[in-house]
């Protein structure tokens, strides 16, 4: 490369990198403050002059969090709900995306438009109808009242995203598999499924995050049986209008963040390839 041209482009690249670092710092600062507050003693948290550091870190807030008798139960419920939603939505979305991509049938375009419209409806607008539906089905105060709505809300986005991955798989590949004697079911699970797996991982990340952090459905559908509550409900134990325990809230929020980080670490490679695109001819 011409040294003069490289010199001219360098200021623009430095400006872009500086802007990216600044944006990353702004985004990461709330997380830093959350973790910092979790380790701060009560006196520093309630101080009128907050400082972005502490010289006396303590684990008292975490002790109060893990000292709650129902905290472990809340954590287990969140894991069950999140795993069930991720697995069910991924499988259903994969089959639905394959159907609307590989097959031609009546009202196919209408079905795709319905998926898109369903994604536009605010969750808050459907909470009350879903509440009455769960009440009529006898699903209130059960984990099913959290699993089923989250699957329904995860499917439109997952189907639309996986549709592009399935469409990118060459039709000739399916024809070659049929010539070799592979049935449609074998092609579906042994050939097509591994090829669109990065897309499934990408959609699963969004499903996992929205389910894991859900507070609206947990608060609306779990009314009396606290043993069926999920981890976001544990924050209410530490938040009291007259005397909020901000250290406990921040410590519980930090604990809630750890499984999300672990999930990202486990799927980061497939997530990058899934967001980057699908296979091509």
PEQUI-V905810 format. One record per residue. N is the residue number from 1. SS is DSSP state (H for helix, E for strand, - for the rest). OMEGA is omega as a letter, one per 40 degrees, with the letter a starting at -180 (NA if undefined). D_LAST is the distance of its C-alpha to the last C-alpha in whole Angstrom. Layout:
n=N ss=SS omega=OMEGA d_last=D_LAST
n=N ss=SS omega=OMEGA d_last=D_LAST
This chain:
n=1 ss=- omega=i d_last=32
n=2 ss=- omega=a d_last=35
n=3 ss=H omega=i d_last=38
n=4 ss=H omega=i d_last=39
n=5 ss=H omega=i d_last=36
n=6 ss=H omega=i d_last=35
n=7 ss=H omega=a d_last=39
n=8 ss=H omega=a d_last=38
n=9 ss=H omega=a d_last=35
n=10 ss=H omega=i d_last=36
n=11 ss=H omega=i d_last=38
n=12 ss=H omega=i d_last=35
n=13 ss=H omega=i d_last=33
n=14 ss=H omega=i d_last=37
n=15 ss=H omega=i d_last=37
n=16 ss=H omega=i d_last=34
n=17 ss=H omega=i d_last=34
n=18 ss=H omega=i d_last=38
n=19 ss=H omega=i d_last=37
n=20 ss=H omega=i d_last=34
n=21 ss=H omega=i d_last=37
n=22 ss=H omega=i d_last=39
n=23 ss=H omega=i d_last=37
n=24 ss=H omega=i d_last=36
n=25 ss=H omega=i d_last=40
n=26 ss=H omega=a d_last=41
n=27 ss=H omega=a d_last=38
n=28 ss=H omega=a d_last=39
n=29 ss=H omega=i d_last=43
n=30 ss=H omega=i d_last=44
n=31 ss=H omega=i d_last=42
n=32 ss=H omega=a d_last=44
n=33 ss=H omega=i d_last=47
n=34 ss=H omega=a d_last=47
n=35 ss=H omega=i d_last=47
n=36 ss=H omega=a d_last=50
n=37 ss=H omega=i d_last=52
n=38 ss=H omega=a d_last=51
n=39 ss=H omega=a d_last=53
n=40 ss=- omega=i d_last=55
n=41 ss=- omega=a d_last=59
n=42 ss=H omega=a d_last=60
n=43 ss=H omega=a d_last=63
n=44 ss=H omega=i d_last=60
n=45 ss=H omega=a d_last=58
n=46 ss=- omega=a d_last=60
n=47 ss=- omega=i d_last=62
n=48 ss=- omega=i d_last=62
n=49 ss=- omega=a d_last=61
n=50 ss=- omega=i d_last=57
n=51 ss=- omega=a d_last=56
n=52 ss=- omega=i d_last=52
n=53 ss=- omega=i d_last=54
n=54 ss=- omega=i d_last=56
n=55 ss=- omega=a d_last=58
n=56 ss=- omega=a d_last=59
n=57 ss=- omega=a d_last=56
n=58 ss=- omega=i d_last=57
n=59 ss=- omega=a d_last=55
n=60 ss=H omega=a d_last=58
n=61 ss=H omega=i d_last=55
n=62 ss=H omega=i d_last=53
n=63 ss=H omega=i d_last=56
n=64 ss=H omega=i d_last=56
n=65 ss=H omega=a d_last=53
n=66 ss=H omega=i d_last=53
n=67 ss=H omega=i d_last=56
n=68 ss=- omega=a d_last=55
n=69 ss=- omega=a d_last=56
n=70 ss=- omega=a d_last=53
n=71 ss=H omega=i d_last=50
n=72 ss=H omega=i d_last=49
n=73 ss=H omega=i d_last=49
n=74 ss=H omega=a d_last=47
n=75 ss=H omega=a d_last=44
n=76 ss=H omega=i d_last=44
n=77 ss=H omega=i d_last=43
n=78 ss=H omega=i d_last=41
n=79 ss=H omega=a d_last=39
n=80 ss=H omega=a d_last=39
n=81 ss=H omega=a d_last=38
n=82 ss=H omega=a d_last=35
n=83 ss=H omega=i d_last=34
n=84 ss=H omega=a d_last=34
n=85 ss=H omega=a d_last=32
n=86 ss=H omega=a d_last=29
n=87 ss=H omega=a d_last=29
n=88 ss=H omega=a d_last=30
n=89 ss=H omega=i d_last=28
n=90 ss=H omega=a d_last=25
n=91 ss=H omega=a d_last=25
n=92 ss=H omega=i d_last=26
n=93 ss=H omega=i d_last=23
n=94 ss=H omega=i d_last=20
n=95 ss=H omega=a d_last=22
n=96 ss=H omega=i d_last=23
n=97 ss=H omega=i d_last=19
n=98 ss=H omega=a d_last=18
n=99 ss=H omega=a d_last=21
n=100 ss=H omega=a d_last=20
n=101 ss=H omega=a d_last=16
n=102 ss=H omega=a d_last=16
n=103 ss=- omega=i d_last=20
n=104 ss=- omega=a d_last=22
n=105 ss=- omega=a d_last=25
n=106 ss=- omega=i d_last=28
n=107 ss=- omega=i d_last=29
n=108 ss=H omega=i d_last=25
n=109 ss=H omega=i d_last=25
n=110 ss=H omega=i d_last=29
n=111 ss=H omega=i d_last=27
n=112 ss=H omega=i d_last=25
n=113 ss=H omega=i d_last=27
n=114 ss=H omega=i d_last=30
n=115 ss=H omega=a d_last=28
n=116 ss=H omega=i d_last=27
n=117 ss=H omega=i d_last=31
n=118 ss=H omega=i d_last=32
n=119 ss=H omega=a d_last=30
n=120 ss=H omega=a d_last=33
n=121 ss=- omega=i d_last=36
n=122 ss=- omega=i d_last=38
n=123 ss=H omega=a d_last=39
n=124 ss=H omega=a d_last=42
n=125 ss=H omega=a d_last=43
n=126 ss=H omega=a d_last=42
n=127 ss=H omega=a d_last=44
n=128 ss=H omega=i d_last=47
n=129 ss=H omega=i d_last=45
n=130 ss=H omega=i d_last=43
n=131 ss=H omega=i d_last=47
n=132 ss=H omega=i d_last=49
n=133 ss=H omega=i d_last=46
n=134 ss=H omega=i d_last=46
n=135 ss=H omega=i d_last=50
n=136 ss=H omega=i d_last=50
n=137 ss=H omega=a d_last=48
n=138 ss=- omega=a d_last=50
n=139 ss=- omega=i d_last=47
n=140 ss=- omega=a d_last=49
n=141 ss=- omega=i d_last=49
n=142 ss=- omega=i d_last=47
n=143 ss=- omega=i d_last=43
n=144 ss=H omega=i d_last=42
n=145 ss=H omega=i d_last=43
n=146 ss=H omega=a d_last=41
n=147 ss=H omega=a d_last=38
n=148 ss=H omega=i d_last=37
n=149 ss=H omega=a d_last=37
n=150 ss=H omega=i d_last=35
n=151 ss=H omega=a d_last=32
n=152 ss=H omega=a d_last=33
n=153 ss=H omega=i d_last=32
n=154 ss=H omega=a d_last=29
n=155 ss=H omega=a d_last=27
n=156 ss=H omega=i d_last=27
n=157 ss=H omega=a d_last=25
n=158 ss=H omega=a d_last=23
n=159 ss=H omega=i d_last=22
n=160 ss=H omega=a d_last=21
n=161 ss=H omega=a d_last=19
n=162 ss=H omega=i d_last=17
n=163 ss=H omega=i d_last=16
n=164 ss=H omega=i d_last=14
n=165 ss=H omega=a d_last=12
n=166 ss=H omega=a d_last=12
n=167 ss=H omega=a d_last=11
n=168 ss=H omega=i d_last=8
n=169 ss=- omega=a d_last=7
n=170 ss=- omega=i d_last=6
n=171 ss=H omega=i d_last=9
n=172 ss=H omega=i d_last=9
n=173 ss=H omega=i d_last=10
n=174 ss=H omega=i d_last=13
n=175 ss=H omega=i d_last=14
n=176 ss=H omega=i d_last=14
n=177 ss=H omega=i d_last=16
n=178 ss=H omega=i d_last=18
n=179 ss=H omega=i d_last=19
n=180 ss=- omega=i d_last=20
n=181 ss=- omega=a d_last=22
n=182 ss=- omega=i d_last=20
n=183 ss=- omega=i d_last=22
n=184 ss=H omega=i d_last=20
n=185 ss=H omega=i d_last=22
n=186 ss=H omega=i d_last=21
n=187 ss=H omega=a d_last=17
n=188 ss=H omega=a d_last=18
n=189 ss=H omega=a d_last=20
n=190 ss=H omega=a d_last=19
n=191 ss=H omega=a d_last=15
n=192 ss=H omega=a d_last=14
n=193 ss=H omega=i d_last=17
n=194 ss=H omega=a d_last=16
n=195 ss=H omega=a d_last=12
n=196 ss=- omega=a d_last=14
n=197 ss=H omega=i d_last=17
n=198 ss=H omega=i d_last=17
n=199 ss=H omega=i d_last=17
n=200 ss=H omega=i d_last=20
n=201 ss=H omega=a d_last=22
n=202 ss=H omega=i d_last=21
n=203 ss=H omega=i d_last=23
n=204 ss=H omega=i d_last=25
n=205 ss=H omega=i d_last=27
n=206 ss=H omega=i d_last=28
n=207 ss=H omega=a d_last=29
n=208 ss=H omega=a d_last=31
n=209 ss=H omega=a d_last=33
n=210 ss=H omega=i d_last=34
n=211 ss=H omega=a d_last=35
n=212 ss=H omega=a d_last=37
n=213 ss=- omega=a d_last=39
n=214 ss=- omega=i d_last=40
n=215 ss=- omega=a d_last=43
n=216 ss=H omega=a d_last=44
n=217 ss=H omega=a d_last=43
n=218 ss=H omega=i d_last=45
n=219 ss=H omega=a d_last=48
n=220 ss=H omega=a d_last=48
n=221 ss=H omega=i d_last=47
n=222 ss=- omega=a d_last=49
n=223 ss=- omega=a d_last=52
n=224 ss=- omega=a d_last=55
n=225 ss=- omega=a d_last=53
n=226 ss=H omega=i d_last=53
n=227 ss=H omega=i d_last=51
n=228 ss=H omega=a d_last=48
n=229 ss=- omega=i d_last=48
n=230 ss=- omega=a d_last=45
n=231 ss=H omega=i d_last=45
n=232 ss=H omega=i d_last=45
n=233 ss=H omega=i d_last=48
n=234 ss=H omega=i d_last=50
n=235 ss=H omega=a d_last=50
n=236 ss=H omega=i d_last=52
n=237 ss=H omega=a d_last=55
n=238 ss=H omega=a d_last=55
n=239 ss=- omega=i d_last=55
n=240 ss=- omega=a d_last=59
n=241 ss=- omega=a d_last=60
n=242 ss=- omega=a d_last=63
n=243 ss=- omega=a d_last=62
n=244 ss=- omega=i d_last=58
n=245 ss=- omega=a d_last=57
n=246 ss=H omega=i d_last=55
n=247 ss=H omega=i d_last=54
n=248 ss=H omega=i d_last=53
n=249 ss=H omega=a d_last=51
n=250 ss=H omega=i d_last=49
n=251 ss=H omega=i d_last=49
n=252 ss=H omega=i d_last=48
n=253 ss=H omega=i d_last=45
n=254 ss=H omega=i d_last=44
n=255 ss=H omega=i d_last=44
n=256 ss=H omega=a d_last=42
n=257 ss=H omega=a d_last=39
n=258 ss=H omega=i d_last=39
n=259 ss=H omega=i d_last=37
n=260 ss=H omega=i d_last=35
n=261 ss=H omega=i d_last=34
n=262 ss=H omega=i d_last=34
n=263 ss=H omega=i d_last=31
n=264 ss=H omega=a d_last=29
n=265 ss=H omega=a d_last=30
n=266 ss=H omega=a d_last=29
n=267 ss=H omega=a d_last=25
n=268 ss=H omega=a d_last=25
n=269 ss=H omega=i d_last=22
n=270 ss=H omega=i d_last=20
n=271 ss=H omega=i d_last=21
n=272 ss=H omega=i d_last=20
n=273 ss=H omega=i d_last=16
n=274 ss=H omega=i d_last=17
n=275 ss=H omega=a d_last=18
n=276 ss=H omega=i d_last=16
n=277 ss=- omega=a d_last=13
n=278 ss=- omega=i d_last=10
n=279 ss=- omega=a d_last=7
n=280 ss=- omega=i d_last=4
n=281 ss=- omega=NA d_last=0
